[in-house]
Amino acid sequence: MKKTINSEKPLIHHITNNVTVNDCANLTLNWGALPVMAPAAEESAQMVENASALVLNLGTISSIQLESMLQAGRRANQLEIPIILDPVGVGATKFRTDAAQQILSELKIALIKGNKGEISLLAGKTAEVKGVESIGEYEEIAENASLLAQRLDTAVVVSSDTDLIAEGSQLAEINRGHPLMGEVVGTGCMLGSTLAVFAATAKNSGLSLFEAAKTAVYYYSLAGEKAAAKENTPARFKIEFMDQIYLLG
């Protein structure tokens, strides 16, 4: 898969969280893809015309950014460019929740990535979100992920200690990674970028979106394990994690 990414160098258009925008750009580049961050509504739809995937991340959502997302998303849908939605903090405020629901109602989303609380809330279930973090236990998260995937005809990735990937009747678990990944701000956002890179190259790699998502989560988690074997503090781990993504064959 990495060879295909390096060969194609897909452009990944991000309208994303300004807390982690630099990390997402570097991570995308380390996979072998090309990042572009074009949040202005005046150009977002035009920029997506040259992209192979579009990431919409609600981490620092505003009304201006939402309009840009909708414009870029409509153009991406017209061109059949996959959209990856990361509904960061959905449920924390009415505006954030409404923004996510508007995106889902107006755009065809290829893949949704979120934590247990975010995915459960979008599936219409009870969830507790504090800031952008999921709080509480979610014993039915697999059922919720499958319900959301089937309702919206999309793939769903639940980021947790054991990651879940759902699409249609398919459900997979990946129990890899390292706890240090949860000690670094931005690993969730960077997973969204990773999923976009793999979605962009899935077809030419002979993979379905479900298979591409599984592959992305596996190698992303593997890089976390490799990094943690070398560094045991968050700041050093983050640098090593970026390098391990770059070094994956």
Accessible surface in RSA format (square Angstrom, percent):
REM  Atomic radii and reference values for relative SASA: ProtOr
REM  Chains: A
REM  Algorithm: Lee & Richards
REM  Probe-radius: 1.40
REM  Slices: 20
REM RES _ NUM      All-atoms   Total-Side   Main-Chain    Non-polar    All polar
REM                ABS   REL    ABS   REL    ABS   REL    ABS   REL    ABS   REL
RES MET A   1    56.90  29.5  12.31   8.1  44.59 106.2  13.71  11.7  43.19  57.2
RES LYS A   2    18.84   9.2  14.70   9.0   4.13   9.8  11.10  10.0   7.74   8.2
RES LYS A   3   176.68  86.2 170.28 104.5   6.40  15.2 115.21 103.7  61.47  65.5
RES THR A   4    32.16  22.9  27.45  27.8   4.71  11.2  10.42  14.0  21.74  32.9
RES ILE A   5     0.00   0.0   0.00   0.0   0.00   0.0   0.00   0.0   0.00   0.0
RES ASN A   6    67.53  46.6  59.72  57.7   7.81  18.8  22.87  55.0  44.66  43.2
RES SER A   7    94.98  80.3  58.30  77.8  36.68  84.5  33.16  70.6  61.83  86.6
RES GLU A   8    64.40  37.0  36.49  27.6  27.92  66.5  30.91  59.8  33.49  27.3
RES LYS A   9   103.84  50.7  96.05  58.9   7.80  18.6  68.11  61.3  35.73  38.1
RES PRO A  10     6.32   4.6   1.24   1.1   5.08  18.5   6.32   5.2   0.00   0.0
RES LEU A  11    36.18  20.1  34.49  24.7   1.69   4.2  34.49  24.2   1.69   4.5
RES ILE A  12     0.00   0.0   0.00   0.0   0.00   0.0   0.00   0.0   0.00   0.0
RES HIS A  13     0.00   0.0   0.00   0.0   0.00   0.0   0.00   0.0   0.00   0.0
RES HIS A  14     0.52   0.3   0.00   0.0   0.52   1.3   0.00   0.0   0.52   0.6
RES ILE A  15     0.26   0.1   0.00   0.0   0.26   0.6   0.26   0.2   0.00   0.0
RES THR A  16    10.42   7.4   2.75   2.8   7.67  18.3   1.96   2.6   8.45  12.8
RES ASN A  17    12.76   8.8  12.72  12.3   0.05   0.1   0.05   0.1  12.72  12.3
RES ASN A  18   107.39  74.1  89.77  86.8  17.61  42.4  31.36  75.5  76.02  73.5
RES VAL A  19    98.55  64.9  67.54  61.1  31.02  74.7  73.95  64.3  24.60  66.7
RES THR A  20     3.20   2.3   2.41   2.4   0.79   1.9   3.20   4.3   0.00   0.0
RES VAL A  21    48.86  32.2  48.84  44.2   0.02   0.0  48.84  42.4   0.02   0.0
RES ASN A  22   100.83  69.5  96.14  92.9   4.69  11.3  34.86  83.9  65.98  63.8
RES ASP A  23    18.26  12.8  18.19  18.1   0.07   0.2   1.03   2.4  17.23  17.2
RES CYS A  24     1.05   0.8   1.05   1.2   0.00   0.0   0.00   0.0   1.05   1.1
RES ALA A  25    24.83  22.8  24.18  37.3   0.65   1.5  24.53  34.5   0.31   0.8
RES ASN A  26    62.11  42.8  61.32  59.3   0.79   1.9   9.25  22.3  52.86  51.1
RES LEU A  27     0.00   0.0   0.00   0.0   0.00   0.0   0.00   0.0   0.00   0.0
RES THR A  28     0.00   0.0   0.00   0.0   0.00   0.0   0.00   0.0   0.00   0.0
RES LEU A  29    96.72  53.9  88.47  63.3   8.25  20.7  88.47  62.1   8.25  22.2
RES ASN A  30    29.18  20.1  26.60  25.7   2.58   6.2   0.38   0.9  28.80  27.8
RES TRP A  31     3.25   1.3   3.25   1.6   0.00   0.0   3.25   1.7   0.00   0.0
RES GLY A  32     8.38  10.3   0.00   N/A   8.38  10.3   8.07  22.1   0.31   0.7
RES ALA A  33     0.34   0.3   0.00   0.0   0.34   0.8   0.00   0.0   0.34   0.9
RES LEU A  34    74.07  41.2  74.07  53.0   0.00   0.0  74.07  52.0   0.00   0.0
RES PRO A  35    37.55  27.4  18.29  16.7  19.26  70.0  18.33  15.1  19.21 119.4
RES VAL A  36    31.37  20.6  27.20  24.6   4.16  10.0  31.37  27.3   0.00   0.0
RES MET A  37    53.00  27.4  27.27  18.0  25.73  61.3  22.67  19.3  30.33  40.2
RES ALA A  38     1.27   1.2   1.06   1.6   0.21   0.5   1.27   1.8   0.00   0.0
RES PRO A  39    70.09  51.1  67.02  61.1   3.06  11.1  67.14  55.4   2.95  18.3
RES ALA A  40    42.89  39.4  34.37  53.0   8.52  19.4  42.89  60.4   0.00   0.0
RES ALA A  41    25.19  23.2  18.07  27.9   7.12  16.2  18.26  25.7   6.93  18.3
RES GLU A  42   159.74  91.7 121.46  91.9  38.28  91.1  75.92 146.9  83.82  68.4
RES GLU A  43    72.00  41.3  70.80  53.6   1.20   2.8  21.82  42.2  50.18  41.0
RES SER A  44     0.00   0.0   0.00   0.0   0.00   0.0   0.00   0.0   0.00   0.0
RES ALA A  45    27.19  25.0  26.87  41.5   0.32   0.7  26.87  37.8   0.32   0.9
RES GLN A  46   126.65  70.8 123.04  89.9   3.62   8.6  33.43  71.2  93.22  70.7
RES MET A  47    53.06  27.5  49.30  32.6   3.75   8.9  39.57  33.6  13.49  17.9
RES VAL A  48     0.00   0.0   0.00   0.0   0.00   0.0   0.00   0.0   0.00   0.0
RES GLU A  49    81.08  46.6  59.24  44.8  21.84  52.0  11.23  21.7  69.85  57.0
RES ASN A  50   115.61  79.7  92.07  89.0  23.54  56.7  21.98  52.9  93.64  90.5
RES ALA A  51     9.71   8.9   0.00   0.0   9.71  22.1   0.12   0.2   9.59  25.4
RES SER A  52    39.49  33.4  31.73  42.3   7.76  17.9  11.09  23.6  28.40  39.8
RES ALA A  53     0.00   0.0   0.00   0.0   0.00   0.0   0.00   0.0   0.00   0.0
RES LEU A  54     0.00   0.0   0.00   0.0   0.00   0.0   0.00   0.0   0.00   0.0
RES VAL A  55     2.62   1.7   2.62   2.4   0.00   0.0   2.62   2.3   0.00   0.0
RES LEU A  56     0.00   0.0   0.00   0.0   0.00   0.0   0.00   0.0   0.00   0.0
RES ASN A  57     1.50   1.0   1.50   1.5   0.00   0.0   0.00   0.0   1.50   1.5
RES LEU A  58     0.00   0.0   0.00   0.0   0.00   0.0   0.00   0.0   0.00   0.0
RES GLY A  59     8.54  10.5   0.00   N/A   8.54  10.5   0.00   0.0   8.54  19.1
RES THR A  60    43.44  30.9  26.15  26.5  17.28  41.2  32.24  43.3  11.20  16.9
RES ILE A  61    17.95  10.2   0.88   0.7  17.07  41.1   0.88   0.6  17.07  46.3
RES SER A  62    49.16  41.5  44.72  59.7   4.44  10.2  40.19  85.6   8.97  12.6
RES SER A  63    77.51  65.5  67.00  89.4  10.50  24.2  39.23  83.5  38.28  53.6
RES ILE A  64   134.11  76.3 129.45  96.4   4.66  11.2 133.92  96.4   0.19   0.5
RES GLN A  65    22.81  12.8  20.95  15.3   1.85   4.4   8.62  18.3  14.19  10.8
RES LEU A  66    17.94  10.0  17.94  12.8   0.00   0.0  17.94  12.6   0.00   0.0
RES GLU A  67    73.69  42.3  72.78  55.1   0.91   2.2  34.61  66.9  39.08  31.9
RES SER A  68     0.00   0.0   0.00   0.0   0.00   0.0   0.00   0.0   0.00   0.0
RES MET A  69     0.00   0.0   0.00   0.0   0.00   0.0   0.00   0.0   0.00   0.0
RES LEU A  70     3.42   1.9   3.42   2.4   0.00   0.0   3.42   2.4   0.00   0.0
RES GLN A  71    60.59  33.9  55.85  40.8   4.73  11.3  14.67  31.2  45.92  34.8
RES ALA A  72     0.00   0.0   0.00   0.0   0.00   0.0   0.00   0.0   0.00   0.0
RES GLY A  73     0.00   0.0   0.00   N/A   0.00   0.0   0.00   0.0   0.00   0.0
RES ARG A  74   100.65  42.3  97.28  49.6   3.37   8.0  51.43  70.3  49.21  29.8
RES ARG A  75    75.09  31.5  73.74  37.6   1.35   3.2  17.68  24.2  57.41  34.8
RES ALA A  76     0.00   0.0   0.00   0.0   0.00   0.0   0.00   0.0   0.00   0.0
RES ASN A  77    47.63  32.8  31.40  30.3  16.23  39.1  22.60  54.4  25.03  24.2
RES GLN A  78   123.89  69.3  89.28  65.2  34.62  82.4  39.94  85.0  83.96  63.7
RES LEU A  79    70.59  39.3  47.72  34.1  22.87  57.5  52.26  36.7  18.34  49.3
RES GLU A  80   159.39  91.5 128.53  97.2  30.86  73.5  50.90  98.4 108.50  88.6
RES ILE A  81    18.90  10.8  14.93  11.1   3.97   9.6  15.67  11.3   3.23   8.8
RES PRO A  82    34.42  25.1  27.29  24.9   7.13  25.9  34.03  28.1   0.39   2.4
RES ILE A  83     0.71   0.4   0.07   0.0   0.64   1.5   0.07   0.0   0.64   1.7
RES ILE A  84     0.01   0.0   0.01   0.0   0.00   0.0   0.01   0.0   0.00   0.0
RES LEU A  85     0.00   0.0   0.00   0.0   0.00   0.0   0.00   0.0   0.00   0.0
RES ASP A  86     2.19   1.5   2.19   2.2   0.00   0.0   0.27   0.6   1.92   1.9
RES PRO A  87     0.00   0.0   0.00   0.0   0.00   0.0   0.00   0.0   0.00   0.0
RES VAL A  88    16.13  10.6  16.13  14.6   0.00   0.0  16.13  14.0   0.00   0.0
RES GLY A  89     0.00   0.0   0.00   N/A   0.00   0.0   0.00   0.0   0.00   0.0
RES VAL A  90     0.00   0.0   0.00   0.0   0.00   0.0   0.00   0.0   0.00   0.0
RES GLY A  91    32.39  39.9   0.00   N/A  32.39  39.9   3.22   8.8  29.17  65.3
RES ALA A  92    39.66  36.5   9.34  14.4  30.32  69.0  11.90  16.8  27.77  73.6
RES THR A  93    73.93  52.6  64.22  65.1   9.71  23.1  70.13  94.2   3.80   5.7
RES LYS A  94   162.17  79.1 146.43  89.8  15.74  37.5 118.98 107.1  43.18  46.0
RES PHE A  95    91.54  45.8  85.10  52.7   6.45  16.8  88.93  53.9   2.61   7.5
RES ARG A  96    40.50  17.0  40.50  20.6   0.00   0.0   0.81   1.1  39.69  24.1
RES THR A  97    30.08  21.4  30.08  30.5   0.00   0.0  27.12  36.4   2.96   4.5
RES ASP A  98    64.30  45.0  59.17  58.9   5.13  12.1  26.68  62.8  37.62  37.5
RES ALA A  99     1.55   1.4   0.00   0.0   1.55   3.5   1.12   1.6   0.44   1.2
RES ALA A 100     0.00   0.0   0.00   0.0   0.00   0.0   0.00   0.0   0.00   0.0
RES GLN A 101    80.52  45.0  77.84  56.9   2.69   6.4  33.78  71.9  46.74  35.5
RES GLN A 102    65.96  36.9  60.92  44.5   5.04  12.0  19.23  40.9  46.74  35.4
RES ILE A 103     0.00   0.0   0.00   0.0   0.00   0.0   0.00   0.0   0.00   0.0
RES LEU A 104    23.61  13.2  10.18   7.3  13.43  33.8  10.39   7.3  13.22  35.6
RES SER A 105    92.62  78.3  49.85  66.5  42.77  98.5  50.70 108.0  41.92  58.7
RES GLU A 106    80.68  46.3  50.23  38.0  30.45  72.5  31.98  61.9  48.70  39.8
RES LEU A 107    10.60   5.9   0.31   0.2  10.29  25.9   2.98   2.1   7.62  20.5
RES LYS A 108   101.89  49.7  93.72  57.5   8.17  19.5  88.04  79.2  13.85  14.7
RES ILE A 109     6.59   3.8   3.03   2.3   3.56   8.6   3.03   2.2   3.56   9.7
RES ALA A 110    19.73  18.1  13.70  21.1   6.02  13.7  18.52  26.1   1.20   3.2
RES LEU A 111     0.66   0.4   0.66   0.5   0.00   0.0   0.66   0.5   0.00   0.0
RES ILE A 112     0.00   0.0   0.00   0.0   0.00   0.0   0.00   0.0   0.00   0.0
RES LYS A 113     9.22   4.5   9.22   5.7   0.00   0.0   0.00   0.0   9.22   9.8
RES GLY A 114     0.00   0.0   0.00   N/A   0.00   0.0   0.00   0.0   0.00   0.0
RES ASN A 115    29.12  20.1  28.06  27.1   1.06   2.5  19.52  47.0   9.60   9.3
RES LYS A 116    61.81  30.2  61.32  37.6   0.49   1.2  17.82  16.0  43.99  46.9
RES GLY A 117     0.00   0.0   0.00   N/A   0.00   0.0   0.00   0.0   0.00   0.0
RES GLU A 118     5.73   3.3   5.73   4.3   0.00   0.0   0.00   0.0   5.73   4.7
RES ILE A 119     0.00   0.0   0.00   0.0   0.00   0.0   0.00   0.0   0.00   0.0
RES SER A 120     0.14   0.1   0.14   0.2   0.00   0.0   0.14   0.3   0.00   0.0
RES LEU A 121    39.42  22.0  33.87  24.2   5.55  14.0  33.87  23.8   5.55  14.9
RES LEU A 122     8.08   4.5   0.04   0.0   8.05  20.2   0.04   0.0   8.05  21.7
RES ALA A 123     1.01   0.9   0.00   0.0   1.01   2.3   0.00   0.0   1.01   2.7
RES GLY A 124    62.85  77.5   0.00   N/A  62.85  77.5  30.70  84.2  32.15  72.0
RES LYS A 125    97.82  47.7  85.16  52.2  12.67  30.2  35.68  32.1  62.14  66.2
RES THR A 126   131.04  93.2 108.64 110.1  22.40  53.4  78.36 105.3  52.68  79.6
RES ALA A 127    26.73  24.6   0.00   0.0  26.73  60.8   2.43   3.4  24.30  64.4
RES GLU A 128   103.24  59.3  99.45  75.2   3.80   9.0  37.00  71.6  66.24  54.1
RES VAL A 129    23.00  15.1   0.54   0.5  22.46  54.1   0.54   0.5  22.46  60.9
RES LYS A 130   154.74  75.5 146.89  90.1   7.86  18.7  93.10  83.8  61.65  65.7
RES GLY A 131    49.79  61.4   0.00   N/A  49.79  61.4  39.23 107.7  10.56  23.6
RES VAL A 132    66.61  43.8  59.32  53.7   7.29  17.6  59.32  51.5   7.29  19.8
RES GLU A 133   106.52  61.2 106.52  80.6   0.00   0.0  41.14  79.6  65.39  53.4
RES SER A 134    35.05  29.6  11.44  15.3  23.61  54.4   9.26  19.7  25.80  36.1
RES ILE A 135    64.92  36.9  62.35  46.4   2.57   6.2  64.12  46.2   0.80   2.2
RES GLY A 136    54.12  66.7   0.00   N/A  54.12  66.7  28.97  79.5  25.15  56.3
RES GLU A 137   156.39  89.8 128.68  97.4  27.71  66.0  53.76 104.0 102.63  83.8
RES TYR A 138    24.27  11.3  13.18   7.5  11.09  28.9  17.87  13.4   6.40   7.9
RES GLU A 139   168.03  96.5 128.98  97.6  39.05  93.0  53.58 103.6 114.45  93.4
RES GLU A 140   110.45  63.4 108.59  82.2   1.86   4.4  30.00  58.0  80.45  65.7
RES ILE A 141    15.63   8.9  15.63  11.6   0.00   0.0  15.63  11.3   0.00   0.0
RES ALA A 142    24.99  23.0  24.30  37.5   0.68   1.6  24.55  34.6   0.43   1.2
RES GLU A 143   110.62  63.5 102.26  77.4   8.36  19.9  60.72 117.4  49.90  40.7
RES ASN A 144    10.07   6.9   9.97   9.6   0.10   0.2   0.10   0.2   9.97   9.6
RES ALA A 145     0.12   0.1   0.12   0.2   0.00   0.0   0.12   0.2   0.00   0.0
RES SER A 146    22.04  18.6  22.04  29.4   0.00   0.0  14.85  31.6   7.19  10.1
RES LEU A 147    67.77  37.7  64.22  45.9   3.56   8.9  67.20  47.2   0.57   1.5
RES LEU A 148     0.90   0.5   0.90   0.6   0.00   0.0   0.90   0.6   0.00   0.0
RES ALA A 149     0.61   0.6   0.00   0.0   0.61   1.4   0.00   0.0   0.61   1.6
RES GLN A 150   104.78  58.6  80.38  58.7  24.40  58.1  28.48  60.6  76.31  57.9
RES ARG A 151   129.96  54.6  94.39  48.1  35.57  84.7  55.83  76.3  74.13  44.9
RES LEU A 152    51.82  28.9  39.34  28.1  12.48  31.4  43.70  30.7   8.12  21.9
RES ASP A 153   108.22  75.8  99.12  98.7   9.10  21.5  29.84  70.2  78.38  78.2
RES THR A 154     3.97   2.8   0.33   0.3   3.64   8.7   2.98   4.0   1.00   1.5
RES ALA A 155     0.00   0.0   0.00   0.0   0.00   0.0   0.00   0.0   0.00   0.0
RES VAL A 156     0.14   0.1   0.00   0.0   0.14   0.3   0.00   0.0   0.14   0.4
RES VAL A 157     0.00   0.0   0.00   0.0   0.00   0.0   0.00   0.0   0.00   0.0
RES VAL A 158     0.35   0.2   0.35   0.3   0.00   0.0   0.35   0.3   0.00   0.0
RES SER A 159    35.49  30.0  28.44  38.0   7.05  16.3   4.38   9.3  31.11  43.6
RES SER A 160    37.74  31.9  10.97  14.6  26.76  61.7  16.13  34.3  21.61  30.3
RES ASP A 161   130.13  91.2 115.73 115.2  14.40  34.0  39.97  94.1  90.15  89.9
RES THR A 162    46.14  32.8  40.51  41.1   5.64  13.4  22.28  29.9  23.86  36.1
RES ASP A 163    10.78   7.6  10.78  10.7   0.00   0.0   0.00   0.0  10.78  10.8
RES LEU A 164     9.85   5.5   9.78   7.0   0.07   0.2   9.81   6.9   0.05   0.1
RES ILE A 165     0.00   0.0   0.00   0.0   0.00   0.0   0.00   0.0   0.00   0.0
RES ALA A 166     0.00   0.0   0.00   0.0   0.00   0.0   0.00   0.0   0.00   0.0
RES GLU A 167    43.88  25.2  43.59  33.0   0.29   0.7  15.39  29.8  28.49  23.3
RES GLY A 168    32.77  40.4   0.00   N/A  32.77  40.4  30.40  83.4   2.37   5.3
RES SER A 169   114.54  96.8  77.10 102.9  37.43  86.2  49.63 105.7  64.91  90.9
RES GLN A 170    86.39  48.3  80.64  58.9   5.75  13.7  32.14  68.4  54.24  41.1
RES LEU A 171    79.82  44.5  46.60  33.3  33.22  83.5  46.60  32.7  33.22  89.4
RES ALA A 172    18.22  16.8  12.59  19.4   5.63  12.8  18.22  25.7   0.00   0.0
RES GLU A 173   118.78  68.2  89.74  67.9  29.04  69.2  21.73  42.0  97.06  79.2
RES ILE A 174    18.72  10.7  15.71  11.7   3.01   7.2  18.72  13.5   0.00   0.0
RES ASN A 175   113.58  78.3  92.15  89.1  21.42  51.6  20.43  49.2  93.15  90.0
RES ARG A 176    90.56  38.0  76.06  38.8  14.49  34.5  29.03  39.7  61.52  37.3
RES GLY A 177    20.62  25.4   0.00   N/A  20.62  25.4   3.67  10.1  16.96  38.0
RES HIS A 178    72.45  39.6  61.31  42.6  11.15  28.5  39.59  40.8  32.86  38.2
RES PRO A 179   109.77  80.0  92.67  84.5  17.09  62.1 106.02  87.5   3.75  23.3
RES LEU A 180    20.42  11.4  20.32  14.5   0.10   0.2  20.32  14.3   0.10   0.3
RES MET A 181    25.27  13.1  24.83  16.4   0.44   1.0  20.61  17.5   4.66   6.2
RES GLY A 182    69.70  85.9   0.00   N/A  69.70  85.9  36.11  99.1  33.59  75.2
RES GLU A 183   116.11  66.7  91.55  69.3  24.56  58.5  20.75  40.1  95.36  77.9
RES VAL A 184    15.40  10.1   6.34   5.7   9.06  21.8  10.03   8.7   5.37  14.6
RES VAL A 185   111.30  73.2  98.64  89.3  12.66  30.5 104.86  91.1   6.44  17.5
RES GLY A 186    10.87  13.4   0.00   N/A  10.87  13.4   2.44   6.7   8.43  18.9
RES THR A 187    17.81  12.7  16.40  16.6   1.41   3.4   4.16   5.6  13.66  20.6
RES GLY A 188    28.35  35.0   0.00   N/A  28.35  35.0  22.01  60.4   6.35  14.2
RES CYS A 189    13.46  10.2  10.07  11.2   3.39   8.0   0.01   0.0  13.46  14.5
RES MET A 190     0.24   0.1   0.24   0.2   0.00   0.0   0.24   0.2   0.00   0.0
RES LEU A 191     6.59   3.7   6.59   4.7   0.00   0.0   6.59   4.6   0.00   0.0
RES GLY A 192     0.58   0.7   0.00   N/A   0.58   0.7   0.58   1.6   0.00   0.0
RES SER A 193     0.30   0.3   0.30   0.4   0.00   0.0   0.00   0.0   0.30   0.4
RES THR A 194     0.00   0.0   0.00   0.0   0.00   0.0   0.00   0.0   0.00   0.0
RES LEU A 195     1.55   0.9   0.00   0.0   1.55   3.9   0.11   0.1   1.45   3.9
RES ALA A 196     0.00   0.0   0.00   0.0   0.00   0.0   0.00   0.0   0.00   0.0
RES VAL A 197     0.00   0.0   0.00   0.0   0.00   0.0   0.00   0.0   0.00   0.0
RES PHE A 198     3.12   1.6   3.12   1.9   0.00   0.0   3.12   1.9   0.00   0.0
RES ALA A 199    11.30  10.4   0.46   0.7  10.85  24.7   0.63   0.9  10.67  28.3
RES ALA A 200    21.44  19.7   0.00   0.0  21.44  48.8   0.94   1.3  20.50  54.3
RES THR A 201     0.56   0.4   0.00   0.0   0.56   1.3   0.56   0.8   0.00   0.0
RES ALA A 202     6.60   6.1   6.60  10.2   0.00   0.0   6.60   9.3   0.00   0.0
RES LYS A 203   184.93  90.2 166.89 102.4  18.04  42.9 114.10 102.7  70.83  75.4
RES ASN A 204   111.25  76.7  76.87  74.3  34.39  82.8  17.12  41.2  94.13  91.0
RES SER A 205    34.52  29.2   4.93   6.6  29.59  68.2  12.71  27.1  21.82  30.6
RES GLY A 206    66.94  82.5   0.00   N/A  66.94  82.5  37.73 103.5  29.21  65.4
RES LEU A 207    52.24  29.1  41.20  29.5  11.04  27.8  43.04  30.2   9.19  24.7
RES SER A 208    55.63  47.0  41.16  54.9  14.47  33.3  49.35 105.1   6.28   8.8
RES LEU A 209    41.30  23.0  33.03  23.6   8.27  20.8  33.12  23.3   8.18  22.0
RES PHE A 210    10.05   5.0  10.05   6.2   0.00   0.0  10.05   6.1   0.00   0.0
RES GLU A 211    72.85  41.8  72.19  54.6   0.66   1.6  17.50  33.9  55.35  45.2
RES ALA A 212     0.55   0.5   0.55   0.8   0.00   0.0   0.55   0.8   0.00   0.0
RES ALA A 213     2.06   1.9   0.00   0.0   2.06   4.7   1.84   2.6   0.22   0.6
RES LYS A 214    71.11  34.7  70.37  43.2   0.74   1.8  22.61  20.3  48.50  51.7
RES THR A 215    32.24  22.9  27.39  27.8   4.85  11.6  15.97  21.4  16.28  24.6
RES ALA A 216     0.00   0.0   0.00   0.0   0.00   0.0   0.00   0.0   0.00   0.0
RES VAL A 217     1.13   0.7   1.13   1.0   0.00   0.0   1.13   1.0   0.00   0.0
RES TYR A 218    77.57  36.2  77.57  44.1   0.00   0.0  49.43  37.1  28.14  34.7
RES TYR A 219    78.73  36.8  78.73  44.8   0.00   0.0  32.74  24.6  46.00  56.7
RES TYR A 220     7.13   3.3   7.13   4.1   0.00   0.0   7.13   5.4   0.00   0.0
RES SER A 221     3.83   3.2   3.83   5.1   0.00   0.0   0.00   0.0   3.83   5.4
RES LEU A 222    31.11  17.3  31.11  22.3   0.00   0.0  31.11  21.8   0.00   0.0
RES ALA A 223     0.00   0.0   0.00   0.0   0.00   0.0   0.00   0.0   0.00   0.0
RES GLY A 224     0.00   0.0   0.00   N/A   0.00   0.0   0.00   0.0   0.00   0.0
RES GLU A 225    46.28  26.6  39.79  30.1   6.48  15.4  22.40  43.3  23.88  19.5
RES LYS A 226    89.19  43.5  83.02  50.9   6.16  14.7  34.22  30.8  54.97  58.6
RES ALA A 227     0.00   0.0   0.00   0.0   0.00   0.0   0.00   0.0   0.00   0.0
RES ALA A 228    16.89  15.5   1.68   2.6  15.21  34.6   2.00   2.8  14.89  39.4
RES ALA A 229    91.44  84.1  46.43  71.7  45.01 102.4  58.80  82.8  32.64  86.5
RES LYS A 230   135.37  66.0 103.90  63.7  31.48  74.9  68.63  61.8  66.75  71.1
RES GLU A 231    50.21  28.8  46.78  35.4   3.43   8.2   3.88   7.5  46.33  37.8
RES ASN A 232   126.11  87.0 107.63 104.0  18.49  44.5  31.13  74.9  94.99  91.8
RES THR A 233    62.05  44.1  62.00  62.9   0.05   0.1  58.81  79.0   3.24   4.9
RES PRO A 234    59.20  43.1  58.71  53.5   0.49   1.8  58.97  48.7   0.23   1.4
RES ALA A 235    75.35  69.3  64.32  99.3  11.03  25.1  72.54 102.2   2.80   7.4
RES ARG A 236   153.69  64.5 150.70  76.8   2.99   7.1  30.74  42.0 122.95  74.5
RES PHE A 237     0.57   0.3   0.57   0.4   0.00   0.0   0.57   0.3   0.00   0.0
RES LYS A 238    59.35  29.0  58.77  36.1   0.58   1.4  27.46  24.7  31.89  34.0
RES ILE A 239   119.02  67.7 116.49  86.8   2.53   6.1 118.87  85.6   0.15   0.4
RES GLU A 240    26.78  15.4  26.39  20.0   0.39   0.9   1.11   2.1  25.67  21.0
RES PHE A 241     0.92   0.5   0.92   0.6   0.00   0.0   0.92   0.6   0.00   0.0
RES MET A 242    22.50  11.7  22.50  14.9   0.00   0.0  22.48  19.1   0.02   0.0
RES ASP A 243    66.61  46.7  66.55  66.2   0.06   0.1   9.82  23.1  56.79  56.6
RES GLN A 244    11.57   6.5  11.42   8.3   0.16   0.4   0.00   0.0  11.57   8.8
RES ILE A 245     0.00   0.0   0.00   0.0   0.00   0.0   0.00   0.0   0.00   0.0
RES TYR A 246   143.80  67.1 133.41  75.9  10.39  27.0  85.03  63.9  58.78  72.5
RES LEU A 247   115.55  64.4  88.78  63.5  26.77  67.3  92.12  64.7  23.43  63.1
RES LEU A 248    18.45  10.3  11.02   7.9   7.43  18.7  14.04   9.9   4.41  11.9
RES GLY A 249    91.64 113.0   0.00   N/A  91.64 113.0  62.32 171.0  29.31  65.6
END  Absolute sums over single chains surface
CHAIN  1 A    10917.6       8650.5       2267.2       5681.9       5235.8
END  Absolute sums over all chains
TOTAL         10917.6       8650.5       2267.2       5681.9       5235.8
